[in-house]
Amino acid sequence: MLKHRGFPGRLPGTDFQFVIRRGNKAGATRLVARKRHADRRPADRRADEVFLSALMEHFGEEPFERGNLDAGRLSWLFGQEVLPASEPFDPESYEALLRVDFAAVARSFPHLFESDVPENGDKDEDWA
C-alpha cells in the first residue's frame, strides 16, 4: 500500500481521518459512491471540502493511486468529484487509480477555486 507522504492525516481539531496507517489484512475497504444530502452536518461538509482541497493540491488533475487514503472519506466524493482513472477499476484495491474531476468540483464546490487573499499577500489593502 502506497503511503502518500505530506498528505494531511485528518481534519484539524476533529476525528475526521483522511489517511489510514496500515492496510487491512483482509483487503482494502470497497469504495462505494455515497449520495450527499443537503441536510448533512456542517462538520461533515467541511471535512469533504478540506479533503477534496487536499486531493486537488496534492495530485492536481493527474491520476493517483488510492494507497492509504481513507475509503470512507473517498466514498463521499467517489463517482462525483473523484472518478476512476483506469479501466477495469477495482474498488477493493489499494493500487486502484483515481483522478479528481475539476469540472465536477467547480459545480459542487465553486468556492474552492476562489481566493480570499490578493496576490501581494495582503488580506485587506484598504484597512488603514
C-alpha atoms as an extended CHARMM CRD file, in Angstrom:
* protein
*
       128  EXT
         1         1  MET       CA              0.0000000000        0.0000000000        0.0000000000  PROA      1               0.0000000000
         2         2  LEU       CA              1.4070000000        3.3340000000       -1.0750000000  PROA      2               0.0000000000
         3         3  LYS       CA              1.5980000000        5.9200000000        1.7130000000  PROA      3               0.0000000000
         4         4  HSD       CA              1.0300000000        9.4630000000        0.4830000000  PROA      4               0.0000000000
         5         5  ARG       CA              3.7160000000       11.4440000000        2.2990000000  PROA      5               0.0000000000
         6         6  GLY       CA              2.7870000000       15.0390000000        3.0390000000  PROA      6               0.0000000000
         7         7  PHE       CA             -0.9660000000       14.4100000000        2.7510000000  PROA      7               0.0000000000
         8         8  PRO       CA             -2.9110000000       15.6770000000        5.8010000000  PROA      8               0.0000000000
         9         9  GLY       CA             -3.8410000000       12.8830000000        8.1960000000  PROA      9               0.0000000000
        10        10  ARG       CA             -7.1100000000       14.3660000000        9.4090000000  PROA      10              0.0000000000
        11        11  LEU       CA             -9.2220000000       17.4910000000        9.6210000000  PROA      11              0.0000000000
        12        12  PRO       CA             -7.5370000000       19.5630000000       12.3440000000  PROA      12              0.0000000000
        13        13  GLY       CA             -9.4310000000       19.6220000000       15.6230000000  PROA      13              0.0000000000
        14        14  THR       CA            -11.7280000000       16.7210000000       14.6740000000  PROA      14              0.0000000000
        15        15  ASP       CA            -11.7590000000       12.9360000000       14.3970000000  PROA      15              0.0000000000
        16        16  PHE       CA            -12.3660000000       13.0240000000       10.6220000000  PROA      16              0.0000000000
        17        17  GLN       CA             -9.4430000000       10.9950000000        9.2660000000  PROA      17              0.0000000000
        18        18  PHE       CA             -8.0830000000       11.3380000000        5.7340000000  PROA      18              0.0000000000
        19        19  VAL       CA             -5.4850000000        8.5330000000        5.6750000000  PROA      19              0.0000000000
        20        20  ILE       CA             -5.0740000000        5.1280000000        7.2870000000  PROA      20              0.0000000000
        21        21  ARG       CA             -1.9190000000        3.9290000000        8.9990000000  PROA      21              0.0000000000
        22        22  ARG       CA             -1.7590000000        0.3920000000        7.6250000000  PROA      22              0.0000000000
        23        23  GLY       CA             -3.5570000000       -1.7870000000        5.1400000000  PROA      23              0.0000000000
        24        24  ASN       CA             -6.3330000000       -4.1360000000        6.1460000000  PROA      24              0.0000000000
        25        25  LYS       CA             -5.1540000000       -7.7660000000        6.1590000000  PROA      25              0.0000000000
        26        26  ALA       CA             -8.4790000000       -8.8170000000        4.6220000000  PROA      26              0.0000000000
        27        27  GLY       CA             -8.0390000000       -6.3580000000        1.7570000000  PROA      27              0.0000000000
        28        28  ALA       CA             -8.9230000000       -2.7680000000        1.0330000000  PROA      28              0.0000000000
        29        29  THR       CA            -12.3370000000       -1.4640000000        2.0030000000  PROA      29              0.0000000000
        30        30  ARG       CA            -14.5650000000       -1.2080000000       -1.0680000000  PROA      30              0.0000000000
        31        31  LEU       CA            -15.1180000000        2.2720000000       -2.4970000000  PROA      31              0.0000000000
        32        32  VAL       CA            -18.8250000000        2.9980000000       -2.9870000000  PROA      32              0.0000000000
        33        33  ALA       CA            -20.4570000000        6.1430000000       -4.3090000000  PROA      33              0.0000000000
        34        34  ARG       CA            -22.3900000000        7.6980000000       -1.4200000000  PROA      34              0.0000000000
        35        35  LYS       CA            -25.1090000000       10.2470000000       -2.0060000000  PROA      35              0.0000000000
        36        36  ARG       CA            -24.5530000000       13.5360000000       -0.1900000000  PROA      36              0.0000000000
        37        37  HSD       CA            -27.7830000000       15.0490000000        1.0770000000  PROA      37              0.0000000000
        38        38  ALA       CA            -28.3640000000       18.7730000000        1.6120000000  PROA      38              0.0000000000
        39        39  ASP       CA            -29.0840000000       18.2090000000        5.3180000000  PROA      39              0.0000000000
        40        40  ARG       CA            -25.6160000000       16.8370000000        6.1490000000  PROA      40              0.0000000000
        41        41  ARG       CA            -23.9650000000       18.2950000000        9.2240000000  PROA      41              0.0000000000
        42        42  PRO       CA            -21.7070000000       21.3150000000        8.6090000000  PROA      42              0.0000000000
        43        43  ALA       CA            -18.7370000000       19.4060000000       10.0710000000  PROA      43              0.0000000000
        44        44  ASP       CA            -19.2250000000       16.6050000000        7.5120000000  PROA      44              0.0000000000
        45        45  ARG       CA            -19.4420000000       19.1050000000        4.6540000000  PROA      45              0.0000000000
        46        46  ARG       CA            -16.3080000000       20.8560000000        5.9260000000  PROA      46              0.0000000000
        47        47  ALA       CA            -14.4280000000       17.5360000000        6.0780000000  PROA      47              0.0000000000
        48        48  ASP       CA            -15.4040000000       16.8500000000        2.4380000000  PROA      48              0.0000000000
        49        49  GLU       CA            -14.2110000000       20.3090000000        1.3780000000  PROA      49              0.0000000000
        50        50  VAL       CA            -10.8680000000       20.0820000000        3.1670000000  PROA      50              0.0000000000
        51        51  PHE       CA            -10.2250000000       16.5250000000        1.9400000000  PROA      51              0.0000000000
        52        52  LEU       CA            -11.0940000000       17.4570000000       -1.6480000000  PROA      52              0.0000000000
        53        53  SER       CA             -8.9420000000       20.5720000000       -1.4400000000  PROA      53              0.0000000000
        54        54  ALA       CA             -6.0220000000       18.4350000000       -0.2090000000  PROA      54              0.0000000000
        55        55  LEU       CA             -6.5430000000       15.9990000000       -3.0980000000  PROA      55              0.0000000000
        56        56  MET       CA             -6.5220000000       18.8710000000       -5.5870000000  PROA      56              0.0000000000
        57        57  GLU       CA             -3.4070000000       20.4300000000       -4.0760000000  PROA      57              0.0000000000
        58        58  HSD       CA             -1.5220000000       17.1600000000       -3.6820000000  PROA      58              0.0000000000
        59        59  PHE       CA             -2.3910000000       15.4690000000       -7.0030000000  PROA      59              0.0000000000
        60        60  GLY       CA             -3.8890000000       18.1180000000       -9.2870000000  PROA      60              0.0000000000
        61        61  GLU       CA             -5.6200000000       16.6190000000      -12.3200000000  PROA      61              0.0000000000
        62        62  GLU       CA             -3.1440000000       13.7320000000      -12.6050000000  PROA      62              0.0000000000
        63        63  PRO       CA             -4.2310000000       10.1550000000      -11.8150000000  PROA      63              0.0000000000
        64        64  PHE       CA             -3.1850000000        8.9620000000       -8.3660000000  PROA      64              0.0000000000
        65        65  GLU       CA             -3.0600000000        5.6630000000       -6.5470000000  PROA      65              0.0000000000
        66        66  ARG       CA             -5.6190000000        5.1660000000       -3.7840000000  PROA      66              0.0000000000
        67        67  GLY       CA             -2.9400000000        3.9430000000       -1.3770000000  PROA      67              0.0000000000
        68        68  ASN       CA             -3.5440000000        4.8950000000        2.2320000000  PROA      68              0.0000000000
        69        69  LEU       CA             -6.3690000000        7.3780000000        1.5520000000  PROA      69              0.0000000000
        70        70  ASP       CA             -9.3790000000        6.6640000000        3.7830000000  PROA      70              0.0000000000
        71        71  ALA       CA            -12.1050000000        4.7080000000        1.9600000000  PROA      71              0.0000000000
        72        72  GLY       CA            -14.9060000000        6.2710000000        3.9860000000  PROA      72              0.0000000000
        73        73  ARG       CA            -13.8520000000        9.8270000000        3.1490000000  PROA      73              0.0000000000
        74        74  LEU       CA            -13.1640000000        8.9160000000       -0.5040000000  PROA      74              0.0000000000
        75        75  SER       CA            -16.6080000000        7.3010000000       -0.8170000000  PROA      75              0.0000000000
        76        76  TRP       CA            -18.3450000000       10.6190000000       -0.0850000000  PROA      76              0.0000000000
        77        77  LEU       CA            -16.6330000000       12.0520000000       -3.1970000000  PROA      77              0.0000000000
        78        78  PHE       CA            -16.3660000000        8.8840000000       -5.3300000000  PROA      78              0.0000000000
        79        79  GLY       CA            -18.4360000000        8.8970000000       -8.5030000000  PROA      79              0.0000000000
        80        80  GLN       CA            -18.8890000000       12.6500000000       -8.3310000000  PROA      80              0.0000000000
        81        81  GLU       CA            -15.6810000000       14.6540000000       -7.8600000000  PROA      81              0.0000000000
        82        82  VAL       CA            -13.3190000000       11.6630000000       -7.6350000000  PROA      82              0.0000000000
        83        83  LEU       CA            -13.5210000000        9.2260000000      -10.5500000000  PROA      83              0.0000000000
        84        84  PRO       CA            -11.7800000000        6.0110000000      -11.6110000000  PROA      84              0.0000000000
        85        85  ALA       CA             -8.7570000000        6.7870000000      -13.7690000000  PROA      85              0.0000000000
        86        86  SER       CA             -8.3750000000        3.3570000000      -15.3510000000  PROA      86              0.0000000000
        87        87  GLU       CA            -10.4620000000        0.5220000000      -16.7210000000  PROA      87              0.0000000000
        88        88  PRO       CA            -11.0680000000       -2.0290000000      -15.4010000000  PROA      88              0.0000000000
        89        89  PHE       CA            -11.4090000000       -0.3870000000      -11.9970000000  PROA      89              0.0000000000
        90        90  ASP       CA            -11.1010000000       -2.4510000000       -8.8250000000  PROA      90              0.0000000000
        91        91  PRO       CA            -12.8680000000       -0.6360000000       -5.9460000000  PROA      91              0.0000000000
        92        92  GLU       CA            -11.2360000000       -3.0330000000       -3.4570000000  PROA      92              0.0000000000
        93        93  SER       CA             -7.6060000000       -2.3670000000       -4.3950000000  PROA      93              0.0000000000
        94        94  TYR       CA             -5.0740000000       -0.0810000000       -2.7480000000  PROA      94              0.0000000000
        95        95  GLU       CA             -3.4200000000        0.2040000000       -6.1850000000  PROA      95              0.0000000000
        96        96  ALA       CA             -6.5910000000        1.4940000000       -7.9110000000  PROA      96              0.0000000000
        97        97  LEU       CA             -6.0320000000        4.6950000000       -9.8860000000  PROA      97              0.0000000000
        98        98  LEU       CA             -8.3060000000        7.6730000000       -9.2450000000  PROA      98              0.0000000000
        99        99  ARG       CA             -8.4650000000       11.2420000000      -10.5160000000  PROA      99              0.0000000000
       100       100  VAL       CA            -10.1150000000       14.4840000000       -9.4220000000  PROA      100             0.0000000000
       101       101  ASP       CA            -12.7000000000       15.8190000000      -11.8830000000  PROA      101             0.0000000000
       102       102  PHE       CA            -12.0760000000       19.5750000000      -11.6770000000  PROA      102             0.0000000000
       103       103  ALA       CA            -15.2460000000       20.3730000000      -13.6680000000  PROA      103             0.0000000000
       104       104  ALA       CA            -17.3660000000       18.4910000000      -11.1180000000  PROA      104             0.0000000000
       105       105  VAL       CA            -15.5180000000       20.2170000000       -8.2640000000  PROA      105             0.0000000000
       106       106  ALA       CA            -16.2880000000       23.6070000000       -9.8370000000  PROA      106             0.0000000000
       107       107  ARG       CA            -20.0020000000       22.6860000000       -9.9070000000  PROA      107             0.0000000000
       108       108  SER       CA            -20.1840000000       21.2160000000       -6.3840000000  PROA      108             0.0000000000
       109       109  PHE       CA            -17.6090000000       23.3160000000       -4.5190000000  PROA      109             0.0000000000
       110       110  PRO       CA            -17.0750000000       26.5360000000       -6.5460000000  PROA      110             0.0000000000
       111       111  HSD       CA            -15.6360000000       28.3710000000       -3.5360000000  PROA      111             0.0000000000
       112       112  LEU       CA            -12.5780000000       26.0710000000       -3.6070000000  PROA      112             0.0000000000
       113       113  PHE       CA            -11.4490000000       27.9700000000       -6.7010000000  PROA      113             0.0000000000
       114       114  GLU       CA            -11.9100000000       31.4190000000       -5.1520000000  PROA      114             0.0000000000
       115       115  SER       CA             -9.0440000000       33.1730000000       -3.4430000000  PROA      115             0.0000000000
       116       116  ASP       CA             -9.6540000000       35.4590000000       -0.4700000000  PROA      116             0.0000000000
       117       117  VAL       CA             -6.0590000000       36.6500000000       -0.3840000000  PROA      117             0.0000000000
       118       118  PRO       CA             -4.8230000000       39.1150000000       -3.0540000000  PROA      118             0.0000000000
       119       119  GLU       CA             -1.6500000000       38.1880000000       -4.9520000000  PROA      119             0.0000000000
       120       120  ASN       CA              0.5460000000       40.5370000000       -2.9000000000  PROA      120             0.0000000000
       121       121  GLY       CA             -0.3640000000       38.6310000000        0.2680000000  PROA      121             0.0000000000
       122       122  ASP       CA             -2.2140000000       41.4680000000        2.0000000000  PROA      122             0.0000000000
       123       123  LYS       CA             -5.6440000000       40.3990000000        3.2100000000  PROA      123             0.0000000000
       124       124  ASP       CA             -7.0760000000       43.9000000000        3.0580000000  PROA      124             0.0000000000
       125       125  GLU       CA             -5.2430000000       46.6650000000        1.2710000000  PROA      125             0.0000000000
       126       126  ASP       CA             -7.6100000000       49.4410000000        2.3970000000  PROA      126             0.0000000000
       127       127  TRP       CA             -7.5650000000       48.7590000000        6.1290000000  PROA      127             0.0000000000
       128       128  ALA       CA             -5.7510000000       51.9800000000        7.1100000000  PROA      128             0.0000000000
